[in-house]
Every structure is written in C-alpha cells, then in structure tokens.
Amino acid sequence: MGAQALRTLLTRVRYEVLPAKATEEKVLAHVPRDVVVTVTASPAKGLEPTLLLTERLAAHGYRVVPHVPARLLRDDAHLKDVAERLRTAGVRDVFVPAGDADPPAGPYHGALPVLRALADLGSPFADLGITGYPESHPLIHDDITIQSMWDKRTHATYIVSNLCFDARVLGDWLARIRRRDVTLPVHLGVAGPVQRAKLLSMAAKIGVGESTRFLTRHPSWFLRFAAPGGYAPERLLTRGAPAFTDPAAGVAGLHLFTFNQIAETERWRRAALDRLAG
C-alpha cells in the first residue's frame, strides 16, 4: 500500500524550473506534457523572463504555473496587465508568493493583498497557490506563517511547501496545519536528485546579489548534499511515506525543485516509478 501511494505521488508532480536560456529546450526534450511546469521569478531579473517562458511553454501544450511574487508587482495596473497576459496564454493556475524583492517594486508587501486584488479583477485564474513553511521562516514566527495560510484560504486553492530535507519535519508540519484547520491541499516541496556542484553553479548564475542571498539563507542545503551518501529524494519520500500518504494529510502531489537539472529529475522519477512498481 505504501509503495502504491508513493507511486501515486510521483505521478502527481510539478517541476519547478528557472527561466534560463536553455530551460525551454530542456523541458521540451525531457518533460512529458502531463507534468505541470512551474516557472520561478527572481528580484534580479524581474517578471518578464518568467512571463516569456510561461507563454512559450504554454504554446507547446504544457500546463504552466508562473510564479508571480507580490513584491515584483509595481502597482494594480501592472497586476492587471500580468493577469491579462497570462490568461491570453491559456494559464489557469498561478503561484503567488510574497517574494524576496527588498524593497518591493510597488505597494504589495505580501501575497494576501495580491490575492484580494485578483478577486477584484474577477478571479481570472481557476487555481491560486500560496507558500507554506515546514521549517521556520528566517524572519517570521511559525504561528504567523500558519495564520497567514488561514487568512488566504478563501482566495487560494492549494499550498506549496517550501523546500525541506527532513521527512519528520514535513510530517509534523502537515499535522500542525491540519490541527489549525488549514484544509487546502498541499504539494510537498522536495528537491530532485541535485548534485552539489551543479547547485553551486546554478546559484552563481542567478546573479551576484541574488546568489549571496541564496547561499546565506540556505547553508544547510549544501551540507545536505555534501554529507556522506548525499541527498536522495526517494529516501526522504520513503521515510515520510506514512505521513505523506495519510489521507488526512491532504497531500495532492509533489512539487519537485529541479534547479534546472530537468533531465536528471525526470530520469530519477521514471526509475523510482519502475522500482516501486516491482
């Protein structure tokens, strides 16, 4: 039963990609059309690369979920333009984090005002995702992050958990938010089979300022990848299977952080599905 439940999770995946020069080519070469592709956005590059890649992938027949960070939106008119552009591209699902831009590009400091503004625009998207924090946010108390999910529940349709490498922490967090009556389905944020050297290289390519923030905020990531035996996503999923596959946990699927190692992530997923089938 556990193996079958894990196989089900591995068929309900979203691949998070960065809008780099070769991303479109990699997705076309390696990602099946039934896999959802989410496209990140960064303060260093702004929203335009995200929107362009979203439009191109949608034109190829993918279900694409762009990240639209609140802090990258200049004003209400900018949000309206972004929403209309995405709707024209056929996008029906948008992920709205607060974002890291400091200072914000406009009046939006968090996701909730953007979600309310989208409602005022007639709710142009069928699905809206928000962020969940299994591990403590560096600037926000845990109780506040859970309260924030509660506040957004009438606008959002699902939660994507922030990257976490600890199955126990993920399981405890799922139980905690359910106790607080946060009932939105959760896509568990899990890293794909990322190699440490490639992750460092990717971080460097993000940009000097962005890379510095990335490394400062996530030093434990690199320790995980450098540890004996390295990081193995299947090991995390196996350890967490009882919690992740419990119907009460409300886990809708996996949100796989590829760090643009797209071919490697899809090969691992296919191999894991084959192993679990045996």
Short mmCIF file of the C-alpha atoms (twelve columns), coordinates in Angstrom:
data_MODEL
# 
_entry.id   MODEL 
# 
loop_
_atom_site.group_PDB 
_atom_site.id 
_atom_site.type_symbol 
_atom_site.label_atom_id 
_atom_site.label_alt_id 
_atom_site.label_comp_id 
_atom_site.label_asym_id 
_atom_site.label_seq_id 
_atom_site.Cartn_x 
_atom_site.Cartn_y 
_atom_site.Cartn_z 
_atom_site.pdbx_PDB_model_num 
ATOM 1   C CA . MET A 1   0.000   0.000  0.000   1 
ATOM 2   C CA . GLY A 2   2.852   2.379  0.862   1 
ATOM 3   C CA . ALA A 3   4.643   1.747  -2.430  1 
ATOM 4   C CA . GLN A 4   1.447   2.276  -4.392  1 
ATOM 5   C CA . ALA A 5   0.734   5.514  -2.541  1 
ATOM 6   C CA . LEU A 6   4.255   6.783  -3.287  1 
ATOM 7   C CA . ARG A 7   3.839   5.849  -6.935  1 
ATOM 8   C CA . THR A 8   0.661   7.915  -6.980  1 
ATOM 9   C CA . LEU A 9   2.529   10.913 -5.563  1 
ATOM 10  C CA . LEU A 10  5.234   10.509 -8.205  1 
ATOM 11  C CA . THR A 11  2.607   10.664 -10.942 1 
ATOM 12  C CA . ARG A 12  1.240   13.907 -9.497  1 
ATOM 13  C CA . VAL A 13  4.308   16.075 -9.851  1 
ATOM 14  C CA . ARG A 14  5.128   19.664 -10.645 1 
ATOM 15  C CA . TYR A 15  8.609   20.548 -11.896 1 
ATOM 16  C CA . GLU A 16  9.893   23.912 -10.753 1 
ATOM 17  C CA . VAL A 17  12.293  25.437 -13.303 1 
ATOM 18  C CA . LEU A 18  14.239  28.663 -13.563 1 
ATOM 19  C CA . PRO A 19  13.736  30.855 -16.651 1 
ATOM 20  C CA . ALA A 20  17.269  30.464 -18.015 1 
ATOM 21  C CA . LYS A 21  18.427  30.468 -21.628 1 
ATOM 22  C CA . ALA A 22  18.258  26.690 -22.150 1 
ATOM 23  C CA . THR A 23  15.198  25.930 -19.993 1 
ATOM 24  C CA . GLU A 24  12.678  25.736 -22.820 1 
ATOM 25  C CA . GLU A 25  14.857  23.301 -24.755 1 
ATOM 26  C CA . LYS A 26  15.368  21.121 -21.673 1 
ATOM 27  C CA . VAL A 27  11.669  20.990 -20.861 1 
ATOM 28  C CA . LEU A 28  10.741  20.082 -24.439 1 
ATOM 29  C CA . ALA A 29  13.370  17.354 -24.534 1 
ATOM 30  C CA . HIS A 30  12.666  15.703 -21.204 1 
ATOM 31  C CA . VAL A 31  9.329   16.641 -19.612 1 
ATOM 32  C CA . PRO A 32  6.121   14.802 -20.582 1 
ATOM 33  C CA . ARG A 33  3.119   17.008 -21.343 1 
ATOM 34  C CA . ASP A 34  1.203   15.595 -18.374 1 
ATOM 35  C CA . VAL A 35  3.754   17.032 -15.928 1 
ATOM 36  C CA . VAL A 36  2.961   20.524 -14.655 1 
ATOM 37  C CA . VAL A 37  5.836   23.003 -15.065 1 
ATOM 38  C CA . THR A 38  6.186   25.930 -12.666 1 
ATOM 39  C CA . VAL A 39  8.402   28.871 -13.590 1 
ATOM 40  C CA . THR A 40  10.165  30.881 -10.898 1 
ATOM 41  C CA . ALA A 41  10.782  34.618 -10.774 1 
ATOM 42  C CA . SER A 42  13.655  36.473 -9.161  1 
ATOM 43  C CA . PRO A 43  14.218  40.046 -7.923  1 
ATOM 44  C CA . ALA A 44  17.370  40.232 -10.049 1 
ATOM 45  C CA . LYS A 45  15.593  39.574 -13.358 1 
ATOM 46  C CA . GLY A 46  12.037  40.650 -12.652 1 
ATOM 47  C CA . LEU A 47  8.865   39.092 -14.022 1 
ATOM 48  C CA . GLU A 48  9.499   39.382 -17.759 1 
ATOM 49  C CA . PRO A 49  11.649  36.222 -18.172 1 
ATOM 50  C CA . THR A 50  9.021   34.275 -16.225 1 
ATOM 51  C CA . LEU A 51  6.186   35.534 -18.394 1 
ATOM 52  C CA . LEU A 52  8.060   34.889 -21.637 1 
ATOM 53  C CA . LEU A 53  8.965   31.297 -20.733 1 
ATOM 54  C CA . THR A 54  5.432   30.673 -19.482 1 
ATOM 55  C CA . GLU A 55  3.989   31.828 -22.800 1 
ATOM 56  C CA . ARG A 56  6.384   29.685 -24.825 1 
ATOM 57  C CA . LEU A 57  5.831   26.516 -22.793 1 
ATOM 58  C CA . ALA A 58  2.059   27.010 -22.785 1 
ATOM 59  C CA . ALA A 59  2.181   27.312 -26.579 1 
ATOM 60  C CA . HIS A 60  3.905   23.906 -26.631 1 
ATOM 61  C CA . GLY A 61  0.985   22.359 -24.784 1 
ATOM 62  C CA . TYR A 62  2.275   22.338 -21.214 1 
ATOM 63  C CA . ARG A 63  0.214   23.266 -18.199 1 
ATOM 64  C CA . VAL A 64  2.400   26.070 -16.859 1 
ATOM 65  C CA . VAL A 65  2.190   27.735 -13.454 1 
ATOM 66  C CA . PRO A 66  4.119   31.012 -13.315 1 
ATOM 67  C CA . HIS A 67  5.340   32.446 -10.031 1 
ATOM 68  C CA . VAL A 68  4.021   35.979 -9.571  1 
ATOM 69  C CA . PRO A 69  5.717   37.316 -6.418  1 
ATOM 70  C CA . ALA A 70  3.821   40.134 -4.755  1 
ATOM 71  C CA . ARG A 71  6.957   42.203 -4.273  1 
ATOM 72  C CA . LEU A 72  7.722   42.246 -8.006  1 
ATOM 73  C CA . LEU A 73  4.419   43.908 -8.917  1 
ATOM 74  C CA . ARG A 74  4.680   47.664 -9.470  1 
ATOM 75  C CA . ASP A 75  1.012   48.561 -8.946  1 
ATOM 76  C CA . ASP A 76  -2.581  47.491 -9.635  1 
ATOM 77  C CA . ALA A 77  -2.225  48.251 -13.338 1 
ATOM 78  C CA . HIS A 78  0.858   46.027 -13.558 1 
ATOM 79  C CA . LEU A 79  -1.027  43.169 -11.873 1 
ATOM 80  C CA . LYS A 80  -3.942  43.602 -14.279 1 
ATOM 81  C CA . ASP A 81  -1.592  43.547 -17.278 1 
ATOM 82  C CA . VAL A 82  0.172   40.417 -15.991 1 
ATOM 83  C CA . ALA A 83  -3.141  38.659 -15.371 1 
ATOM 84  C CA . GLU A 84  -4.456  39.511 -18.842 1 
ATOM 85  C CA . ARG A 85  -1.233  38.391 -20.486 1 
ATOM 86  C CA . LEU A 86  -1.273  35.059 -18.672 1 
ATOM 87  C CA . ARG A 87  -4.948  34.461 -19.416 1 
ATOM 88  C CA . THR A 88  -4.271  35.128 -23.088 1 
ATOM 89  C CA . ALA A 89  -1.546  32.468 -22.955 1 
ATOM 90  C CA . GLY A 90  -4.043  29.969 -21.567 1 
ATOM 91  C CA . VAL A 91  -2.721  29.984 -17.996 1 
ATOM 92  C CA . ARG A 92  -5.293  28.920 -15.422 1 
ATOM 93  C CA . ASP A 93  -3.066  28.434 -12.366 1 
ATOM 94  C CA . VAL A 94  -0.734  30.982 -10.735 1 
ATOM 95  C CA . PHE A 95  1.535   30.668 -7.708  1 
ATOM 96  C CA . VAL A 96  1.641   33.839 -5.579  1 
ATOM 97  C CA . PRO A 97  4.462   34.018 -3.003  1 
ATOM 98  C CA . ALA A 98  5.421   37.199 -1.217  1 
ATOM 99  C CA . GLY A 99  8.835   37.171 -2.901  1 
ATOM 100 C CA . ASP A 100 12.218  38.431 -1.796  1 
ATOM 101 C CA . ALA A 101 12.475  41.828 -3.519  1 
ATOM 102 C CA . ASP A 102 13.717  44.335 -0.967  1 
ATOM 103 C CA . PRO A 103 12.442  46.958 -1.274  1 
ATOM 104 C CA . PRO A 104 9.265   45.855 -3.063  1 
ATOM 105 C CA . ALA A 105 8.711   47.186 -6.570  1 
ATOM 106 C CA . GLY A 106 5.321   48.568 -5.525  1 
ATOM 107 C CA . PRO A 107 2.677   48.589 -2.786  1 
ATOM 108 C CA . TYR A 108 2.412   44.811 -2.327  1 
ATOM 109 C CA . HIS A 109 4.491   43.517 0.590   1 
ATOM 110 C CA . GLY A 110 2.808   40.124 0.840   1 
ATOM 111 C CA . ALA A 111 0.658   37.689 -1.096  1 
ATOM 112 C CA . LEU A 112 -2.713  38.342 0.557   1 
ATOM 113 C CA . PRO A 113 -3.271  41.827 -0.967  1 
ATOM 114 C CA . VAL A 114 -2.453  40.378 -4.412  1 
ATOM 115 C CA . LEU A 115 -4.935  37.548 -3.903  1 
ATOM 116 C CA . ARG A 116 -7.594  40.099 -2.915  1 
ATOM 117 C CA . ALA A 117 -6.750  42.268 -5.923  1 
ATOM 118 C CA . LEU A 118 -7.121  39.262 -8.228  1 
ATOM 119 C CA . ALA A 119 -10.552 38.628 -6.716  1 
ATOM 120 C CA . ASP A 120 -11.443 42.244 -7.513  1 
ATOM 121 C CA . LEU A 121 -10.381 41.553 -11.109 1 
ATOM 122 C CA . GLY A 122 -12.999 38.827 -11.306 1 
ATOM 123 C CA . SER A 123 -10.842 35.893 -10.177 1 
ATOM 124 C CA . PRO A 124 -9.187  35.333 -13.577 1 
ATOM 125 C CA . PHE A 125 -7.464  32.092 -12.527 1 
ATOM 126 C CA . ALA A 126 -9.128  28.832 -11.558 1 
ATOM 127 C CA . ASP A 127 -6.280  27.955 -9.166  1 
ATOM 128 C CA . LEU A 128 -4.049  30.070 -6.960  1 
ATOM 129 C CA . GLY A 129 -1.158  28.679 -4.921  1 
ATOM 130 C CA . ILE A 130 0.446   30.063 -1.777  1 
ATOM 131 C CA . THR A 131 3.577   29.189 0.196   1 
ATOM 132 C CA . GLY A 132 3.823   27.018 3.292   1 
ATOM 133 C CA . TYR A 133 6.884   26.877 5.581   1 
ATOM 134 C CA . PRO A 134 7.620   23.449 7.124   1 
ATOM 135 C CA . GLU A 135 10.798  24.880 8.654   1 
ATOM 136 C CA . SER A 136 10.932  28.203 10.440  1 
ATOM 137 C CA . HIS A 137 10.952  31.218 8.197   1 
ATOM 138 C CA . PRO A 138 14.086  33.281 8.907   1 
ATOM 139 C CA . LEU A 139 12.022  36.409 9.550   1 
ATOM 140 C CA . ILE A 140 8.532   35.216 10.513  1 
ATOM 141 C CA . HIS A 141 7.337   33.192 13.526  1 
ATOM 142 C CA . ASP A 142 5.781   29.791 12.732  1 
ATOM 143 C CA . ASP A 143 2.408   30.736 14.235  1 
ATOM 144 C CA . ILE A 144 2.256   33.757 11.937  1 
ATOM 145 C CA . THR A 145 3.007   31.715 8.812   1 
ATOM 146 C CA . ILE A 146 0.218   29.262 9.679   1 
ATOM 147 C CA . GLN A 147 -2.156  32.140 10.466  1 
ATOM 148 C CA . SER A 148 -1.231  33.624 7.097   1 
ATOM 149 C CA . MET A 149 -2.304  30.424 5.331   1 
ATOM 150 C CA . TRP A 150 -5.595  30.587 7.226   1 
ATOM 151 C CA . ASP A 151 -6.108  34.216 6.160   1 
ATOM 152 C CA . LYS A 152 -5.530  33.290 2.496   1 
ATOM 153 C CA . ARG A 153 -7.741  30.208 2.479   1 
ATOM 154 C CA . THR A 154 -10.747 31.921 0.877   1 
ATOM 155 C CA . HIS A 155 -8.641  33.030 -2.103  1 
ATOM 156 C CA . ALA A 156 -6.075  30.254 -2.582  1 
ATOM 157 C CA . THR A 157 -6.819  26.732 -3.771  1 
ATOM 158 C CA . TYR A 158 -3.600  24.964 -2.692  1 
ATOM 159 C CA . ILE A 159 -0.341  25.274 -0.770  1 
ATOM 160 C CA . VAL A 160 3.193   24.564 -1.968  1 
ATOM 161 C CA . SER A 161 5.520   23.773 0.913   1 
ATOM 162 C CA . ASN A 162 8.908   25.418 0.891   1 
ATOM 163 C CA . LEU A 163 11.912  23.174 0.278   1 
ATOM 164 C CA . CYS A 164 12.590  20.815 3.182   1 
ATOM 165 C CA . PHE A 165 15.031  17.893 3.534   1 
ATOM 166 C CA . ASP A 166 13.619  16.369 6.726   1 
ATOM 167 C CA . ALA A 167 10.728  13.899 6.412   1 
ATOM 168 C CA . ARG A 168 9.899   14.194 10.113  1 
ATOM 169 C CA . VAL A 169 9.687   17.991 9.942   1 
ATOM 170 C CA . LEU A 170 7.429   17.777 6.888   1 
ATOM 171 C CA . GLY A 171 5.149   15.240 8.558   1 
ATOM 172 C CA . ASP A 172 4.927   17.280 11.781  1 
ATOM 173 C CA . TRP A 173 4.140   20.429 9.804   1 
ATOM 174 C CA . LEU A 174 1.332   18.714 7.891   1 
ATOM 175 C CA . ALA A 175 -0.210  17.566 11.160  1 
ATOM 176 C CA . ARG A 176 0.192   21.029 12.694  1 
ATOM 177 C CA . ILE A 177 -1.513  22.944 9.902   1 
ATOM 178 C CA . ARG A 178 -4.381  20.441 9.831   1 
ATOM 179 C CA . ARG A 179 -4.860  20.904 13.573  1 
ATOM 180 C CA . ARG A 180 -5.188  24.627 12.860  1 
ATOM 181 C CA . ASP A 181 -7.949  23.838 10.331  1 
ATOM 182 C CA . VAL A 182 -5.901  24.779 7.283   1 
ATOM 183 C CA . THR A 183 -7.560  22.378 4.836   1 
ATOM 184 C CA . LEU A 184 -6.093  23.423 1.466   1 
ATOM 185 C CA . PRO A 185 -4.397  20.576 -0.448  1 
ATOM 186 C CA . VAL A 186 -0.606  20.591 -0.203  1 
ATOM 187 C CA . HIS A 187 2.023   19.994 -2.863  1 
ATOM 188 C CA . LEU A 188 5.130   18.887 -0.954  1 
ATOM 189 C CA . GLY A 189 8.270   20.828 -1.889  1 
ATOM 190 C CA . VAL A 190 11.056  18.290 -2.406  1 
ATOM 191 C CA . ALA A 191 14.413  18.661 -4.144  1 
ATOM 192 C CA . GLY A 192 15.087  16.429 -7.106  1 
ATOM 193 C CA . PRO A 193 18.343  14.419 -7.373  1 
ATOM 194 C CA . VAL A 194 20.512  17.539 -7.332  1 
ATOM 195 C CA . GLN A 195 24.294  17.359 -7.361  1 
ATOM 196 C CA . ARG A 196 26.015  19.787 -5.021  1 
ATOM 197 C CA . ALA A 197 28.477  21.079 -7.633  1 
ATOM 198 C CA . LYS A 198 25.657  21.825 -10.052 1 
ATOM 199 C CA . LEU A 199 23.632  23.514 -7.337  1 
ATOM 200 C CA . LEU A 200 26.580  25.787 -6.536  1 
ATOM 201 C CA . SER A 201 26.980  26.559 -10.219 1 
ATOM 202 C CA . MET A 202 23.285  27.350 -10.543 1 
ATOM 203 C CA . ALA A 203 23.412  29.631 -7.519  1 
ATOM 204 C CA . ALA A 204 26.315  31.544 -9.025  1 
ATOM 205 C CA . LYS A 205 24.419  32.053 -12.293 1 
ATOM 206 C CA . ILE A 206 21.434  33.616 -10.568 1 
ATOM 207 C CA . GLY A 207 23.385  36.833 -10.109 1 
ATOM 208 C CA . VAL A 208 25.813  38.217 -7.553  1 
ATOM 209 C CA . GLY A 209 23.296  39.785 -5.178  1 
ATOM 210 C CA . GLU A 210 20.732  37.032 -5.614  1 
ATOM 211 C CA . SER A 211 23.370  34.333 -5.195  1 
ATOM 212 C CA . THR A 212 24.592  35.880 -1.965  1 
ATOM 213 C CA . ARG A 213 21.090  35.818 -0.506  1 
ATOM 214 C CA . PHE A 214 20.590  32.265 -1.750  1 
ATOM 215 C CA . LEU A 215 23.747  30.963 -0.090  1 
ATOM 216 C CA . THR A 216 23.197  32.937 3.112   1 
ATOM 217 C CA . ARG A 217 19.652  31.734 3.611   1 
ATOM 218 C CA . HIS A 218 20.257  28.094 2.753   1 
ATOM 219 C CA . PRO A 219 23.665  26.954 4.063   1 
ATOM 220 C CA . SER A 220 22.119  23.709 5.331   1 
ATOM 221 C CA . TRP A 221 21.220  22.735 1.765   1 
ATOM 222 C CA . PHE A 222 24.857  22.447 0.804   1 
ATOM 223 C CA . LEU A 223 25.683  20.490 3.945   1 
ATOM 224 C CA . ARG A 224 22.928  18.044 2.994   1 
ATOM 225 C CA . PHE A 225 24.327  17.498 -0.469  1 
ATOM 226 C CA . ALA A 226 27.893  17.151 0.853   1 
ATOM 227 C CA . ALA A 227 27.009  14.670 3.599   1 
ATOM 228 C CA . PRO A 228 28.103  11.008 3.262   1 
ATOM 229 C CA . GLY A 229 25.736  9.344  0.850   1 
ATOM 230 C CA . GLY A 230 24.486  12.735 -0.306  1 
ATOM 231 C CA . TYR A 231 20.843  13.570 -0.713  1 
ATOM 232 C CA . ALA A 232 18.370  11.086 -2.183  1 
ATOM 233 C CA . PRO A 233 14.785  12.241 -2.745  1 
ATOM 234 C CA . GLU A 234 13.453  8.682  -2.743  1 
ATOM 235 C CA . ARG A 235 14.925  8.121  0.719   1 
ATOM 236 C CA . LEU A 236 13.117  11.205 2.030   1 
ATOM 237 C CA . LEU A 237 9.841   10.082 0.465   1 
ATOM 238 C CA . THR A 238 10.172  6.550  1.838   1 
ATOM 239 C CA . ARG A 239 10.866  7.808  5.357   1 
ATOM 240 C CA . GLY A 240 7.946   10.194 5.205   1 
ATOM 241 C CA . ALA A 241 5.533   7.856  3.424   1 
ATOM 242 C CA . PRO A 242 3.265   7.140  6.430   1 
ATOM 243 C CA . ALA A 243 2.681   10.868 6.977   1 
ATOM 244 C CA . PHE A 244 2.657   11.932 3.318   1 
ATOM 245 C CA . THR A 245 0.218   9.261  2.152   1 
ATOM 246 C CA . ASP A 246 -2.216  9.529  5.075   1 
ATOM 247 C CA . PRO A 247 -5.482  10.809 3.536   1 
ATOM 248 C CA . ALA A 248 -5.851  13.205 6.487   1 
ATOM 249 C CA . ALA A 249 -2.616  14.953 5.455   1 
ATOM 250 C CA . GLY A 250 -4.226  16.184 2.258   1 
ATOM 251 C CA . VAL A 251 -1.093  15.832 0.108   1 
ATOM 252 C CA . ALA A 252 -2.075  16.410 -3.520  1 
ATOM 253 C CA . GLY A 253 1.326   15.634 -5.017  1 
ATOM 254 C CA . LEU A 254 4.971   16.641 -5.194  1 
ATOM 255 C CA . HIS A 255 6.491   19.964 -6.140  1 
ATOM 256 C CA . LEU A 256 9.969   18.989 -7.324  1 
ATOM 257 C CA . PHE A 257 12.661  21.661 -7.230  1 
ATOM 258 C CA . THR A 258 14.773  20.746 -10.270 1 
ATOM 259 C CA . PHE A 259 17.286  23.618 -10.069 1 
ATOM 260 C CA . ASN A 260 17.166  23.199 -13.863 1 
ATOM 261 C CA . GLN A 261 18.563  19.667 -13.674 1 
ATOM 262 C CA . ILE A 262 15.486  18.703 -15.612 1 
ATOM 263 C CA . ALA A 263 16.706  15.603 -17.453 1 
ATOM 264 C CA . GLU A 264 18.183  14.171 -14.243 1 
ATOM 265 C CA . THR A 265 14.951  14.791 -12.337 1 
ATOM 266 C CA . GLU A 266 12.772  13.062 -14.937 1 
ATOM 267 C CA . ARG A 267 15.169  10.088 -15.194 1 
ATOM 268 C CA . TRP A 268 15.084  9.688  -11.416 1 
ATOM 269 C CA . ARG A 269 11.276  9.913  -11.311 1 
ATOM 270 C CA . ARG A 270 10.877  7.265  -14.024 1 
ATOM 271 C CA . ALA A 271 13.361  4.958  -12.311 1 
ATOM 272 C CA . ALA A 272 11.611  5.430  -8.955  1 
ATOM 273 C CA . LEU A 273 8.247   4.609  -10.516 1 
ATOM 274 C CA . ASP A 274 9.723   1.426  -12.003 1 
ATOM 275 C CA . ARG A 275 11.274  0.379  -8.670  1 
ATOM 276 C CA . LEU A 276 8.052   1.000  -6.764  1 
ATOM 277 C CA . ALA A 277 6.102   -0.992 -9.339  1 
ATOM 278 C CA . GLY A 278 8.277   -4.029 -8.609  1 
# 
